[in-house]
């Protein structure tokens, strides 16, 4: 469904995608933040475990190569290796710090997983952004 919305009125349609204004984006962001605020954030160790699961999932990696481009995905290889070697407690704390400092709940690995499960491959950009921010936090 999300992919169809992004592509227009449906598969095979020549209809242009509806125009989204900055006001539309602001409303969607406000609605997302309201929903996010109603749900307690998962424990940092849960976020760490989910991030590692995402990074070890070959189908996620394949989707991310297509979504963010091979050069960008390959350039994060060393960072992915370092992240996978972190203890869950350390990785979870780094994720929490990045999400908090960037005011970016969409960077939570559990949120990325949910969007990937809904067919939103563009959430791979969130995964790459999170990798870059987690790697620089102590």
Buried (B, 14 or more C-beta within 10 A) or exposed (E): EEEEEEEBEEEEEEEEEEEEEEEEEEEEEEEEEEEEEEEEBBEBBBBBBBBBEBBEBEEBBEBBBEBBEEEBBEEBEEBBEEBEEBEBEBBBBBBBBBBEEEEBBBBBBBBBBBBBEEBBBBBBBBBBBBBEBBBEBE
